Amino acid sequence: MIQVFSTMENKPHHYRFTDLTKGTDENGYGFNPIEFSISTNGKEWVSLYDVEDLEHVLCIDTPYVAETKQTDTTRRLGLNDGQQLLSTSYEQRELEMQIVFYGLNQQDTSLAYDALQRFLVSRTPYWICFDKWPQRMYYVKATQLEQTHMTDMGFVSKVTFQDQIGLSRSIGTTADWVNAVIGFGNNQPVDTPQYSFNTNHFTVKNLSDVRVDPERRGHQFKMTLKGNSGGKLKVTNKTTKESISREKAFNGTFELNGVNPLLDGKGDLLNTDYGVITLQKGDNEFEVENFNGTISFDFPMWWLS
């Protein structure tokens, strides 16, 4: 299980009630703070609550639904009216969040703002996740920290990120579905989807808002077959009409990692027909020929918001 947010017991929270016999709630505020964490690899995360220099630095607002930006490439054909659509892609977009800090004096305020910059500003992009939509992460760079209000006792700052991919990605993959992907707004069906099979006919659900395409979009995708084949193995996504075949017999692990076939961890491209598998949105009907064993699928989901 991937641990994204802080495990501290008394996180900053909305102040509601207090027991006067015990004093005030030191971590209670007049608003509901939003926790966020960042990660360079999407696996090991650091929450702002776990950075000592960011004590009392709080996030009060983040994007509720990120707006998509789509770009089309077209071409004019002869004297035809209009133009023909060649390709389409989702472009970079801006995400904003609001930060506040309540301090003791001018020096305290300056140090807190410096620590915030040190935490967020980087030459390279990183993943960020907000706890109000905790199953999805964005690949971003902080492009601007604007001091919208600064006093000797604190500051209010607007942070602008550039979302490098233009889509959000699930925390984790289908290999850790329940702990990492399942959640509000993630196209979750009533029944938990299955991503490991031992039959020759089955359905793989792609709950993304887009096609999972390791060849043209570079999406992470693994299809692993553990078992044996007497030869002429063929895996077909009947929905997309795509397949990959292997002529020779084997007993072990055959894996399609993105577009790279492997047999027991070694390159196996020359023994295949150079096939590629993608997953369209929704249900994908699969058929497996000449294989006995287990076949599993490991990929993250991608969403527009």
Beta strands, then each sheet from edge to edge (+ up, - down):
strand 1: 13-14
strand 2: 28-29
strand 3: 36-39
strand 4: 46-47
strand 5: 57-61
strand 6: 70-75
strand 7: 84-90
strand 8: 93-102
strand 9: 126-130
strand 10: 136-151
strand 11: 154-163
strand 12: 168-170
strand 13: 196-197
strand 14: 201-206
strand 15: 222-229
strand 16: 233-237
strand 17: 242-246
strand 18: 250-257
strand 19: 260-263
strand 20: 266-267
strand 21: 282-289
strand 22: 292-298
strand 23: 302-303
sheet 1: 1+ 2+
sheet 2: 4+ 3- 9+ 10- 11+ 8- 5+
sheet 3: 4+ 3- 9+ 10- 12+ 23-
sheet 4: 6+ 7-
sheet 5: 13+ 22- 15+ 18- 19+ 20-
sheet 6: 14+ 21- 16+ 17-
end
